[in-house]
Amino acid sequence: MTEPAELFAQLTGEIEDLHGIAIAGQGGDLSTDERAFYCAQVCSGLKQLNATVRSIKTALGSTS
């Protein structure tokens, strides 16, 4: 089992990655397809964040 501190570090990296994607999606010269790509990347990243948070809860023995 991964230690909670390691999982929080992983979560931090994932949040930082999503931040970068969100900034890239703000570009004024992006096409609709490019914006759709960034949107899909955010959706995927949010799913990964959820999985990491669940792993943290499991590591902490939380059932809620």
KAFENHU-V370317 format. One record per backbone hydrogen bond with DSSP energy under -1.0 kcal/mol. CO is the residue of the C=O (numbers start at 0). NH is the residue of the N-H. Records with the same first field share a line. If there is no record, write none. Layout:
CO=NH / NH
This chain:
2=6
3=7
4=8
5=9
6=10
7=11
8=12
9=13
10=14
11=15
12=16
13=17
14=18
15=19
16=20
17=21
18=22
19=23
20=24
22=25
23=26
26=29
30=34
31=35
32=36
33=37
34=38
35=39
36=40
37=41
38=42
39=43
40=44
41=45
42=46
43=47
44=48
45=49
46=50
47=51
48=52
49=53
50=54
51=55
52=56
53=57
54=58
55=59
56=61
57=60
